[in-house]
Amino acid sequence: MMRVLRPGGWLLVTNRVGRDAPLMLGKTYRRDEFPRILENVGFKNVSVYPWQVNYDLVWARKS
């Protein structure tokens, strides 16, 4: 996602949270570790918002 966003572009993703998250196909992250992972690859202004019961919305901006 980082590669295809233009500089200054916004990323919007969902992240499955809660007790069923490990059962999901693909990769899910703990609520407290996901922002750090995005910041480590170069995203800025990372914000996590509770969305639905089992999902977070995550916004981040490419520097």
C-alpha positions as CSV (number, residue, x, y, z in Angstrom):
1,M,0.0,0.0,0.0
2,M,2.9,2.3,0.8
3,R,4.3,1.8,-2.7
4,V,1.2,2.8,-4.6
5,L,0.1,5.8,-2.6
6,R,1.4,9.1,-3.8
7,P,3.2,11.3,-1.3
8,G,0.7,12.9,1.0
9,G,-1.9,10.3,0.1
10,W,-4.2,8.8,2.8
11,L,-4.6,5.1,3.6
12,L,-7.8,3.8,5.1
13,V,-7.9,0.2,6.2
14,T,-9.9,-1.9,8.7
15,N,-8.4,-4.1,11.3
16,R,-10.2,-7.0,12.9
17,V,-10.0,-6.9,16.7
18,G,-11.5,-8.9,19.5
19,R,-11.4,-12.5,20.5
20,D,-12.2,-13.9,17.0
21,A,-9.5,-11.9,15.3
22,P,-6.9,-14.7,15.3
23,L,-9.5,-16.9,13.5
24,M,-9.6,-14.6,10.5
25,L,-7.8,-15.5,7.3
26,G,-4.9,-13.1,6.6
27,K,-3.2,-11.0,9.2
28,T,-4.7,-9.1,12.0
29,Y,-2.9,-6.9,14.6
30,R,-3.6,-5.9,18.2
31,R,-5.1,-2.5,18.5
32,D,-2.1,-1.1,20.3
33,E,0.6,-2.5,17.9
34,F,-1.0,-1.6,14.5
35,P,-0.2,2.1,14.6
36,R,3.5,1.4,15.5
37,I,3.8,-1.0,12.5
38,L,2.4,1.6,10.1
39,E,4.8,4.2,11.5
40,N,7.7,1.9,11.1
41,V,7.1,1.6,7.4
42,G,6.9,5.4,7.0
43,F,3.2,6.4,7.5
44,K,2.5,9.5,9.6
45,N,-0.6,10.8,11.4
46,V,-1.8,7.3,12.2
47,S,-5.3,7.3,13.9
48,V,-7.2,4.3,15.1
49,Y,-11.0,4.6,15.6
50,P,-13.4,1.9,16.9
51,W,-15.7,1.2,14.1
52,Q,-18.0,-1.8,14.3
53,V,-18.0,-4.2,17.2
54,N,-15.1,-6.3,15.9
55,Y,-13.3,-3.8,13.6
56,D,-11.2,-0.6,13.9
57,L,-10.8,2.0,11.2
58,V,-7.2,3.0,10.7
59,W,-6.2,6.2,8.9
60,A,-2.6,7.0,8.0
61,R,-0.9,9.5,5.7
62,K,2.1,8.7,3.5
63,S,4.9,11.2,4.2
